[in-house]
Amino acid sequence: MAPSASETSPPSPLNAEQLLLRLLDLIKATAATRDLTAERVSAAMQAPAQTFGPGHFGYGGTLTPEWGYGLEVKRAGTADARLDLNFMDTSSERKASAAPICQVDFNHFASALDAAGFKRETVRGEHGRVIYDRFDRPQLSVKVDTMPENPNAIGDATHACVRLVTVQ
């Protein structure tokens, strides 16, 4: 049996709140995707990125025993650059409370993007269910997927947490 992420990864020097706030600062200061370079992202995250290959770098770690994260940039420094920040539920049943990744909740994140001049569009699926929210401004698009803070909650009255952010 393979060891769990918490057994193989040291605790991250960054917590979810720092990751989201620093990512917001980076997004606000980014005019276009070609600005997503290792130097700029490392400065924003206040930690050097790990290089995976040409134009490909990022971060990863364990936030809590139930939560890990990966922040990855592909095609860095080009017009096709893409940044993904993904919070991963590593619990055995994949039903951990999202409270540890929700210090900066979706409403806070969305308000900050709105204040930075992004136009919001909510993409809905069957029965009006929210699939994701997209925030656009010229040369930059931010897609945000959410999850309820309590995975056992039913309905729309739940506190929404950021689960995945894609910048392209």
MISESE-874674 format. One record per residue (C-alpha): residue in three letters; y, x, z. Coordinates in steps of 0.25 Angstrom, whole numbers, plus 5000, padded with zeros to 4 digits. Last residue first. Example, Ala and Ser with C-alpha at 12.3 -4.5 7.8 and 13.67 -1.06 7.14 Angstrom:
BEGIN
{pt "SER", {4996, 5055, 5029}}
{pt "ALA", {4982, 5049, 5031}}
END
This chain:
BEGIN
{pt "GLN", {5127, 4979, 4927}}
{pt "VAL", {5126, 4977, 4942}}
{pt "THR", {5114, 4971, 4948}}
{pt "VAL", {5113, 4966, 4963}}
{pt "LEU", {5101, 4961, 4969}}
{pt "ARG", {5098, 4955, 4983}}
{pt "VAL", {5111, 4950, 4987}}
{pt "CYS", {5110, 4940, 4999}}
{pt "ALA", {5112, 4925, 4998}}
{pt "HIS", {5113, 4917, 5012}}
{pt "THR", {5105, 4905, 5010}}
{pt "ALA", {5111, 4891, 5007}}
{pt "ASP", {5105, 4890, 4993}}
{pt "GLY", {5091, 4885, 4997}}
{pt "ILE", {5079, 4890, 5005}}
{pt "ALA", {5079, 4901, 5014}}
{pt "ASN", {5067, 4910, 5016}}
{pt "PRO", {5073, 4922, 5009}}
{pt "ASN", {5084, 4922, 5020}}
{pt "GLU", {5096, 4930, 5014}}
{pt "PRO", {5094, 4923, 5001}}
{pt "MET", {5093, 4931, 4989}}
{pt "THR", {5103, 4936, 4979}}
{pt "ASP", {5104, 4942, 4965}}
{pt "VAL", {5117, 4948, 4961}}
{pt "LYS", {5121, 4952, 4947}}
{pt "VAL", {5133, 4961, 4945}}
{pt "SER", {5140, 4962, 4931}}
{pt "LEU", {5149, 4973, 4927}}
{pt "GLN", {5157, 4976, 4914}}
{pt "PRO", {5167, 4965, 4916}}
{pt "ARG", {5165, 4957, 4928}}
{pt "ASP", {5152, 4950, 4932}}
{pt "PHE", {5145, 4944, 4944}}
{pt "ARG", {5131, 4938, 4942}}
{pt "ASP", {5124, 4930, 4953}}
{pt "TYR", {5109, 4928, 4953}}
{pt "ILE", {5098, 4918, 4951}}
{pt "VAL", {5105, 4907, 4959}}
{pt "ARG", {5096, 4894, 4959}}
{pt "GLY", {5103, 4883, 4951}}
{pt "HIS", {5089, 4875, 4950}}
{pt "GLU", {5084, 4886, 4940}}
{pt "GLY", {5093, 4898, 4939}}
{pt "ARG", {5107, 4902, 4942}}
{pt "VAL", {5116, 4913, 4938}}
{pt "THR", {5129, 4914, 4947}}
{pt "GLU", {5140, 4920, 4940}}
{pt "ARG", {5151, 4928, 4947}}
{pt "LYS", {5163, 4935, 4941}}
{pt "PHE", {5166, 4949, 4946}}
{pt "GLY", {5180, 4953, 4950}}
{pt "ALA", {5178, 4961, 4962}}
{pt "ALA", {5180, 4949, 4972}}
{pt "ASP", {5169, 4942, 4965}}
{pt "LEU", {5160, 4954, 4967}}
{pt "ALA", {5164, 4954, 4982}}
{pt "SER", {5161, 4939, 4983}}
{pt "ALA", {5148, 4941, 4977}}
{pt "PHE", {5143, 4952, 4987}}
{pt "HIS", {5148, 4944, 4999}}
{pt "ASN", {5142, 4931, 4994}}
{pt "PHE", {5129, 4938, 4991}}
{pt "ASP", {5128, 4944, 5005}}
{pt "VAL", {5132, 4958, 5010}}
{pt "GLN", {5124, 4959, 5023}}
{pt "CYS", {5113, 4952, 5015}}
{pt "ILE", {5103, 4963, 5012}}
{pt "PRO", {5097, 4964, 5027}}
{pt "ALA", {5098, 4948, 5028}}
{pt "ALA", {5089, 4947, 5016}}
{pt "SER", {5078, 4941, 5024}}
{pt "ALA", {5064, 4947, 5019}}
{pt "LYS", {5056, 4938, 5010}}
{pt "ARG", {5049, 4949, 5001}}
{pt "GLU", {5036, 4946, 5008}}
{pt "SER", {5033, 4961, 5011}}
{pt "SER", {5047, 4964, 5014}}
{pt "THR", {5054, 4973, 5003}}
{pt "ASP", {5065, 4964, 5000}}
{pt "MET", {5073, 4972, 4989}}
{pt "PHE", {5088, 4973, 4988}}
{pt "ASN", {5092, 4976, 4974}}
{pt "LEU", {5104, 4983, 4969}}
{pt "ASP", {5104, 4985, 4954}}
{pt "LEU", {5114, 4993, 4946}}
{pt "ARG", {5114, 4993, 4931}}
{pt "ALA", {5121, 5002, 4921}}
{pt "ASP", {5121, 4997, 4906}}
{pt "ALA", {5136, 5002, 4904}}
{pt "THR", {5131, 5016, 4908}}
{pt "GLY", {5133, 5024, 4921}}
{pt "ALA", {5120, 5021, 4927}}
{pt "ARG", {5109, 5016, 4918}}
{pt "LYS", {5102, 5010, 4930}}
{pt "VAL", {5107, 5009, 4944}}
{pt "GLU", {5098, 5005, 4956}}
{pt "LEU", {5100, 5000, 4970}}
{pt "GLY", {5087, 4997, 4977}}
{pt "TYR", {5086, 4990, 4990}}
{pt "GLY", {5076, 4988, 5001}}
{pt "TRP", {5074, 4977, 5011}}
{pt "GLU", {5063, 4972, 5021}}
{pt "PRO", {5062, 4985, 5030}}
{pt "THR", {5077, 4986, 5029}}
{pt "LEU", {5087, 4993, 5018}}
{pt "THR", {5076, 5001, 5011}}
{pt "GLY", {5081, 5010, 5000}}
{pt "GLY", {5085, 5011, 4986}}
{pt "TYR", {5097, 5018, 4978}}
{pt "GLY", {5100, 5020, 4964}}
{pt "PHE", {5100, 5028, 4951}}
{pt "HIS", {5097, 5027, 4936}}
{pt "GLY", {5107, 5033, 4925}}
{pt "PRO", {5097, 5044, 4923}}
{pt "GLY", {5085, 5043, 4933}}
{pt "PHE", {5082, 5038, 4947}}
{pt "THR", {5094, 5044, 4954}}
{pt "GLN", {5096, 5041, 4968}}
{pt "ALA", {5110, 5036, 4972}}
{pt "PRO", {5119, 5044, 4981}}
{pt "ALA", {5125, 5036, 4993}}
{pt "GLN", {5138, 5029, 4995}}
{pt "MET", {5133, 5017, 4988}}
{pt "ALA", {5147, 5017, 4980}}
{pt "ALA", {5147, 5032, 4978}}
{pt "SER", {5132, 5032, 4973}}
{pt "VAL", {5135, 5020, 4964}}
{pt "ARG", {5147, 5028, 4958}}
{pt "GLU", {5140, 5041, 4956}}
{pt "ALA", {5127, 5035, 4951}}
{pt "THR", {5135, 5027, 4940}}
{pt "LEU", {5137, 5012, 4939}}
{pt "ASP", {5151, 5014, 4932}}
{pt "ARG", {5144, 5011, 4919}}
{pt "THR", {5142, 4997, 4924}}
{pt "ALA", {5156, 4993, 4923}}
{pt "ALA", {5169, 4993, 4932}}
{pt "THR", {5162, 4996, 4945}}
{pt "ALA", {5171, 4997, 4958}}
{pt "LYS", {5167, 4983, 4962}}
{pt "ILE", {5152, 4985, 4959}}
{pt "LEU", {5152, 4998, 4967}}
{pt "ASP", {5159, 4991, 4979}}
{pt "LEU", {5149, 4980, 4978}}
{pt "LEU", {5137, 4990, 4978}}
{pt "ARG", {5143, 4996, 4991}}
{pt "LEU", {5143, 4983, 4998}}
{pt "LEU", {5129, 4979, 4993}}
{pt "LEU", {5123, 4992, 4997}}
{pt "GLN", {5130, 4993, 5010}}
{pt "GLU", {5126, 4979, 5014}}
{pt "ALA", {5112, 4982, 5010}}
{pt "ASN", {5110, 4995, 5018}}
{pt "LEU", {5112, 5009, 5013}}
{pt "PRO", {5106, 5022, 5019}}
{pt "SER", {5093, 5015, 5015}}
{pt "PRO", {5081, 5016, 5024}}
{pt "PRO", {5071, 5026, 5019}}
{pt "SER", {5061, 5020, 5008}}
{pt "THR", {5046, 5022, 5009}}
{pt "GLU", {5042, 5013, 5021}}
{pt "SER", {5053, 5003, 5019}}
{pt "ALA", {5049, 5002, 5004}}
{pt "SER", {5035, 4998, 5008}}
{pt "PRO", {5024, 5008, 5007}}
{pt "ALA", {5014, 5005, 4996}}
{pt "MET", {5000, 5000, 5000}}
END
